[in-house]
Amino acid sequence: MDKLQGEVRMLVDGELVNAASGKTFDNVNPATEDVLGPVADGSAEDMARAIAAARRAFDETDWATNRGLRKRCLEQLQDALESEREELRSELVAEVGCPVLVTYGPQLDAPLEDGLRWPAKMIDEFAWERDLGEREAFGIPSRRRVWKEPVGVVGSIVPWNFPVEITINKLGQTLATGNTTIIKPAPDTPWNATRLGRLIAERTDIPAGVVNVVTSSDHLVGETLVTDARVDVISFTGSTVTGQRIMEKGAPTLKRVFLELGGKSVNLLLDDVDFATQLGAAAFTCMHAGQGCAIATRLLVPRARHDEAAEIVKAAFESVAYGDPTDAQNIMGPLVSAKQRERVLGYIEAGRREGAQLLTGGGRPARLPRGFFVEPTVFAHVDNSMTIAQEEIFGPVLVVIPYEDDDDAVRIANESRYGLSGMVTSGSEERALSVARRIRTGTLAVNGGVWYGADSPFGGYKMSGIGRQNGLEGFEQYLETKTIALPAR
């Protein structure tokens, strides 16, 4: 791979700028542990300037009301991203550590397909106004209408695991609905966001201050978005613990929050499926080293067939191609950082300590001395109360849990503080749907169906979050509702 030249500067108030302090921090390749290059290390001062710019752009320009401008700008940004798609692909592989194979799906190509196009289309199709007709109240006959208007300034806080996918899906709906925004990328993966900022500044008519990008090594700089009263909405994707902190810190200003948080999703195989055919897909847990909130990490199988299932899964995990993310044969690369690697290894040790049976993996691969790698790992004979069955590991770790019958399987699936996603497979579609209706999660893949798309709402029940990304539900969470009344004619 040619040496990458990432964008160092942030986008603040329409200008590409260095940090006010002049400081930078290193962007590190998780597969090699080499420094890729620097990026601006923004401070509270830089964030305050970005918030002021976003507030001013919302309050003093026609961005909130000029739908034609918004649509044109989204189309310009789509074209700009398309023109640098391959550079962005290489950049993602380097800074995220995601396999290049995955960039042809959810890391890049999938969100570029409709993450901006669908919201742009909705600008023309959405019911911005509706008529409630006439009604007499308190003796006064009136004509009543409902208007949908943008909320204001959105703080978009993006994680490191699927940064382009998440940023594009936040930005498309934020801008289409007429809001302004400050994007705060994760310090582990900043260059995709600064590239976006450069493209906005150089290739679109998006007015100054409508989109700002602030990079920082300090997570508390992002927290400024949560506590500042000039920010109206927080759109956050990340851990449940951080989501809880955002709710707490945002409470004094009564901020609207969209929180897409953790998951501990089930892959539930009912007793009438062909195990040999279906269980090989369980190795999908290792895709991008398991660093996906919707990845199914709890495999539920009939108790009578537990050992059979465990052996099939063990073989599947031992055949997973992993290593160098630039190799198109690999579906799994490194974890994003040394900190994340140690966290995953800590969970694996907890599984051993609590009595789960380690079938394969469980450590750092000897053949990969550099990079933040963990072996594809499977635990069997797992009780759903164990730490590895209840907590989000965010690594290439699958737990195999036996169940007695359909009712027991549903009980186990729901016996989790999370409710983000999952899978149900049966030889009978009617039976699969019956079970799916009883599982409390925001998305479910039934008999191999795929729910993903910009028009499809994604989010969770319980501790997996509040609100939805994408779909009509996601579009409307960036809108306020105003009801007006006029005298009857």
C-alpha positions, 0 to 999 in steps of 0.5 A: 500500500502506498503511504497515506497522506491523511488530512491533518486539519479540522473543519471549523466555521467553513475553514480547514484549520489546525488546533488553536494550540498547534498540537497534534496526536498520532493516528496509529495503524492497529495491524502494524502498530506503526504511526500513520501520521498526525491529526489536529488535537483540538481542545475545548477552545476549538470545540467552543468555536465550532459550536458557536459556528453551528449555532450561528449557521442555524440561527442566521442563515436560510439553511433550515428553510432552504430545502433546495440548497440542502438537496443540492449540497447532499448531492454534491457531497455524494459526488465528492465522496464517490470521487475519492472512494478508493482513497477512503477505502485504503484509509479505512483499512489502515486506520480502522484495521478493518479487512478490505473485504468488509469495505465493499460492504458495511464499512464503505460501499453500503453507506455510500449507496444510500446514506446520503441519497435516501435522505436527499430524496426524502427532502422532496417526499417527506410531509413537512406540513399536514392539515388537521382541518377545522375545529371549534374550540372554546367557541372559536372555529379555527384552521389547524396545521402541523409543521415539521422543523429542524431541531437546531444544532446536533452534536454527532459523536462517532465511534471507531468501529464503523466510522464512515458508515455511522458518520454518513448515516448521521450526517445525511439525516441531520442535513436533510432535515435542516440542522447544523452539526459538529462531528466529533470522531473517535481519536482512534480513527480520525482521518476519515472525518477530516477527509469528509471535512475537506471535501465539504469545504472544497467541493460543496456549497454547504455554508460555513458553520453548517458542518464542523469536524473537531478531532481530539485525543481528549474524550472530554472535548466531546463532552462539551457538546453534551453540556453546552446549552447551544447544542440541541441534540446529541446523536451518539453511537458507542458504549452503553456506559458512555450513553448513560453519562451523556444522559446524565450530563445532558439532563440540565439542558434537557437535550434530545438524545439519540443513543445507539448503544451496545448489544449482546445479540443472539443467533437462535437456531431452532431444532428443525434447521440443518446445522451443517448448513447454518452453523458455518455462518456463525463464524461471521462473529469474527467479521472485523474482529467482532467489533460490531454492536449488532453482531450475534455473539450468543449462539443458542442451540437445542441442548440435545444437539449442543455438542454437535453444534459446538464441534461444527462451530469450532471447526468454522472458527479454526478456518477463519482467515485473519491477519493483514487487513489489506489481504482480500482473503481475510475477513478479520483484522486486528482490534483497534487498539492495545487497550481494546485487545487487553479488554477482550483478553480479560473477558476470555479469562473471565470465561475460563474462570467462571467455568465455560469450556474454551473450545478454540482460540483464547489468546494472541496469535503467535504468528502475528507478533505485531498488531492488536490481534486476538485469536477467533475464540469459542466457548461452549457449555456457557450459562447465560448468567456468565459474564461472557454471555451478559457483557458486550465483549466487542471481540472475536468471541462466540459463546454457545448456550444450550436451551430446552425448547422454544420457550426456554430459547426466548427466555434466554434471548431476552435475559439480557440488559441489551436488545439491539439485534439478533437472528432466528432460523427455522425450517418453518417461516411461520415458526421463525416469525412466531419466535421473532415476535417474542424477542425484544430487540430492535432488529432481527434477521429471520431465516437469513433476511438482511434488514440493512438500508438507509430506509430501515430504522436501526436501534435497540430496546432496553440498554441498547439505546434510545431512538433509531438511526435511519428510516422515517423514524430516524429522519423524524428524530431530527425534527421538531413539531409545531402546531399552528391555528388560524381563524376559520374562513 
